[in-house]
Amino acid sequence: MLRLVPPRTVPAELAGAARSLDAGEPVLIFDAADREGETDLVILSERATPELVRLLRQDAGGWICTAISDELRERIGLPFYAELLSDGKSSHPILGPLAREELRYDRRSPFGLHVHHRATYTGIPDNDRALAIRALGAIARESTHLSDLALRRRFSEEFSAPGHLPIIYAARGLLAERKGHTELSVSLARMTGLSESLTVCEMLGDSGGARSPEAARAYAEAHGWPFLEGRTIIEAWQAWSSE
């Protein structure tokens, strides 16, 4: 269910997208033509089902990963993947040059741990991934009622690493700092009172590249699902965070 949030308004388009997410339906988010130029198919993590994971896998086709806020990452004590590479370079020198990020679309990546839910077997089937995603979403939802110690204990009891669920971390300043799908989705959740964990997957096209925004919008319209442009979320965030 939607959480109570401070009485700040959001555009009807975003409120409608939040209702869709909370009802277990996907939302499509296009970042920007001058960034990745990609549309992600997005679901609310706590509403994950095997059917939704299959939809991401078959209809989107990109990288299925689960976003959380930086605040939750810090409270649990999760490292960035780049930090693990840097820390390991004394034992494995090849990690030194590999740890130097050279992203063409941003100044840093949000990549974190890859985890495995302890109740699953291989972690790959849709059932396994749905369980892991849903469990992470539940932790995000309940985090406001748990101490840092309880969060860390629960995370380590439910998950092990390495695994087949990549976690990505939103920037602490969200859209004031970075404007990737990680921040766009978590900002949408924060503004509308949803639990702050979304699972995203890039929509690929038949040409071998990203699906065009026109094709992604047509897909959304054919299914009756919301299509949001990054600039719409960014403008709403700027107004919402200044209230």
Residue pairs with C-beta under 8 A, 6 or more apart in sequence:
1 22
2 18
2 22
2 192
2 193
2 194
3 193
3 194
3 195
4 193
5 190
5 191
5 192
5 193
8 191
8 240
8 243
9 240
9 243
10 18
10 191
10 192
10 236
10 240
11 232
11 236
13 226
13 228
13 232
14 188
14 191
14 192
14 228
14 232
14 233
14 236
15 192
16 226
17 27
17 188
17 192
17 226
17 228
18 188
18 189
18 192
18 193
18 194
20 26
20 27
20 225
20 226
21 27
21 42
21 43
21 44
21 47
21 189
21 194
21 198
22 44
22 47
22 194
23 47
24 43
24 44
24 47
24 49
24 52
25 43
25 225
26 41
26 42
26 43
26 52
26 55
26 223
26 225
27 42
27 43
27 188
27 225
27 226
27 227
27 228
28 39
28 40
28 41
28 42
28 203
28 216
28 217
28 219
28 220
28 225
28 226
28 227
28 228
29 39
29 40
29 42
29 181
29 184
29 185
29 188
29 200
29 228
29 229
29 230
29 233
30 38
30 39
30 213
30 216
30 217
30 227
30 228
30 229
30 230
31 37
31 38
31 39
31 40
31 179
31 180
31 181
31 184
31 230
32 179
32 229
32 230
32 231
33 213
35 105
35 106
35 179
35 180
35 230
36 105
36 180
36 181
36 210
37 210
37 213
38 62
38 181
38 202
38 203
38 210
38 211
39 202
39 203
39 210
39 211
39 213
39 216
39 227
40 60
40 62
40 181
40 185
40 200
40 201
40 202
40 203
41 55
41 56
41 59
41 60
41 200
41 201
41 203
42 181
42 185
42 198
42 199
42 200
42 201
43 52
43 56
43 198
43 199
44 137
44 189
44 194
44 195
44 197
44 198
44 199
45 66
45 133
45 134
45 136
45 137
45 140
45 195
45 197
45 198
45 199
46 134
46 137
46 138
46 140
46 141
46 195
46 197
47 134
47 137
48 129
48 130
48 133
48 134
48 137
48 199
49 130
49 134
50 125
50 126
50 127
50 130
51 126
52 130
53 64
53 126
53 129
53 130
53 133
54 126
56 64
56 199
56 201
57 64
57 126
57 201
59 203
59 219
60 201
60 202
60 203
60 204
61 201
61 202
61 203
61 204
62 201
62 202
62 203
62 204
63 166
63 201
63 202
64 129
64 166
64 199
64 200
64 201
65 165
65 166
65 167
65 168
65 199
65 200
65 201
66 133
66 136
66 137
66 165
66 166
66 167
66 168
66 197
66 198
66 199
66 200
67 110
67 167
67 168
67 169
67 170
67 181
67 182
67 185
67 186
67 197
67 198
67 199
67 200
68 136
68 140
68 167
68 168
68 169
68 170
68 186
68 196
68 197
69 140
69 169
69 170
69 186
69 190
69 196
69 197
70 169
70 170
70 171
70 172
71 172
72 139
72 140
72 143
72 151
72 196
72 197
73 112
73 169
75 143
75 148
75 151
75 152
76 148
76 151
76 152
76 155
77 152
78 112
78 113
78 167
78 169
79 112
79 113
80 110
80 111
80 112
80 169
81 109
81 111
81 112
81 113
82 99
82 101
82 108
82 109
82 111
85 95
85 98
85 99
86 95
86 96
86 99
88 95
89 95
89 96
89 99
101 108
101 109
103 109
106 178
106 180
107 178
108 178
110 168
110 169
110 170
110 171
110 178
110 180
110 182
111 166
111 168
112 166
112 167
112 168
112 169
113 161
113 162
113 166
113 167
114 161
114 162
114 163
114 164
114 165
114 166
114 167
115 132
115 159
115 160
115 161
115 162
115 163
115 165
115 167
116 123
116 132
116 159
116 160
116 161
116 162
116 163
116 164
116 165
117 123
117 128
117 131
117 132
117 135
117 158
117 159
117 163
117 165
118 157
118 158
118 159
118 160
119 131
119 158
120 127
120 128
120 131
120 132
121 128
122 128
122 164
123 129
123 132
123 163
123 164
123 165
124 164
128 164
129 164
129 165
132 159
132 163
132 164
132 165
133 165
133 199
135 158
135 159
136 159
136 165
136 167
136 197
137 195
137 197
137 199
139 151
139 154
139 155
139 158
139 197
140 195
140 196
140 197
141 195
141 197
143 151
146 154
168 182
168 200
169 182
170 178
170 182
170 183
170 186
170 187
171 177
171 178
171 182
171 183
174 183
174 186
174 187
174 190
174 237
175 183
175 184
175 187
175 233
175 234
175 237
175 238
176 241
177 183
179 230
179 234
181 200
182 200
184 228
184 230
184 233
184 234
185 198
185 200
186 196
186 197
186 198
187 233
187 237
188 194
188 198
188 228
188 233
189 195
189 196
189 197
189 198
190 196
191 236
191 237
191 240
202 210
203 210
203 211
203 216
203 219
204 210
204 211
205 211
205 212
205 215
211 219
216 227
217 227
220 226
220 227
221 227
